[in-house]
């Protein structure tokens, strides 16, 4: 959006912030390799101003703390947009802010090097579904949709975001398998975890959008410098030595199953495996499918 004239201030920390300050944001797609020089700082250095909108773009394990810091800095009246997986991010935002716009992100992206973002989608960048979760004024939602469309994203606006949100949550349950299970076996586990999550959604009576509704326009993966995308966000976290959000995705399916007297053993096994991977410092997939799937 900054490339199209939006006033963007990046908030970051650690090595990512240092890279943003020293070099800028390297923005890479199959067609472009650009260096965007944007203002960047820690949140404590941001001076709140009228018209500000805060976009929360973190993993779920960092989201609640980030929202607490935003609330302390800006107060409850600043509009907040959640660019997070699952459903926890918007729930935490609704508890703190008067205006909340939630998003369902279907964008093949990679963040593994400080100060660098790769977007692999072709012929457009990806789809960002938007829904007003709290607050009657939809001006922020509508302006964001227009800005995303200008930046080569699909940005459908929904009166009820839940069906596509649940559909993406189901898909995300396969991410832990890709991160944790060896290359020739992970897809089998991912398919089983996704099918189980979809079944639990049905038990709970929750609406789940179709694949065509989740991704309404065909999207393919391009290459960057002749390389293909390595893996999804959980895989990126594991291989980069960062914490995993599996407990908020697969773990939330287990909790949902428990609430409705059902079982989700595959997703539960992935939650335990993710905790083990973090504790043991895995940097590559190490599980066999037989450690997750009965009879595999």
Residue, then its C-alpha position, 0 to 999 in steps of 0.5 A: x500500500x505504501x507503494x501506492x501512496x498510503x502513509x505507512x509507519x512500520x512497527x517492529x523490534x530486534x533484528x527486523x527493526x534494525x534491518x528496516x532502519x538501516x536498509x529499508x524493507x526489501x519487497x520481493x515478488x515474482x515480478x519485482x525486487x524493490x527496497x522501500x524506505x519507510x519510517x520504522x520504530x518500536x511502538x513506544x516511539x510512535x506518537x499517536x495522531x488523529x486518523x491513525x489505524x493500527x494493523x496487527x500483523x503478528x503470529x498469534x503467540x505475540x498478538x495479545x501482548x502486542x494489542x496490550x501495548x497498542x491499547x496502552x499507547x493509543x487507547x481504545x478509540x484507535x481503529x484496529x485491523x487484525x491480520x492474523x490466523x485463527x480467531x483469537x486475534x480478533x477476540x483479543x482486539x474486540x475486548x480492547x478497542x471500539x472499532x475492529x476490522x478482521x481479515x482472513x489472509x490467503x496470501x503466499x508470503x515468506x518472512x525468514x530474513x530480517x527486513x525482507x518479505x517475499x510474496x509468491x502469488x501470481x497473477x496477483x498477490x493473494x486474497x484478504x477477506x475483510x469483515x467489520x467485527x466491532x463498531x458501526x463506522x465502516x470507513x476504515x474497512x472500506x478504505x482498506x479494501x480499496x487500498x488492497x485492491x489498488x496494491x494487487x490484492x483481492x479484498x472482498x468485504x463480508x457482512x459475516x466473515x465467520x464462514x471464510x474465517x473458519x475455512x482458513x482456520x481449517x486449512x491452517x491446521x495442516x501447517x503444523x504437519x508441514x512444519x513437523x513431519x518429514x517431507x515425504x509424509x507431511x501431506x498425508x498428515x496435513x490432509x488428515x488434520x484438515x479433515x478432522x478440523x472440518x469434522x469438528x466444525x460440523x460437530x460444533x455447527x459452525x459455518x465453513x466456506x467452500x474452497x471457491x469462496x475462500x479463494x475466489x480467483x485462481x492463484x498460482x505460485x511463482x518463483x523468485x530468483x528461480x526458487x520456489x516458496x519453501x513452506x507456510x508460516x508454521x514451517x517458516x517459524x520452525x526453520x527460523x527458530x521462532x515459536x509456533x502458533x499451533x496451540x492457537x490453531x490445532x489446539x483451538x480445534x482440540x478445545x472446540x472438540x472438547x466443548x462438544x464432547x468430541x475428540x480431535x486426536x490428530x490435531x492434539x498430537x500435532x499440538x504436543x509435537x509442536x511443543x516438543x519441537x519448541x522445547x528441543x529446538x527443532x530447525x527441520x521437520x523430524x516426525x514420521x507420520x506414524x507418530x501422529x496418525x494411528x496405523x500410518 
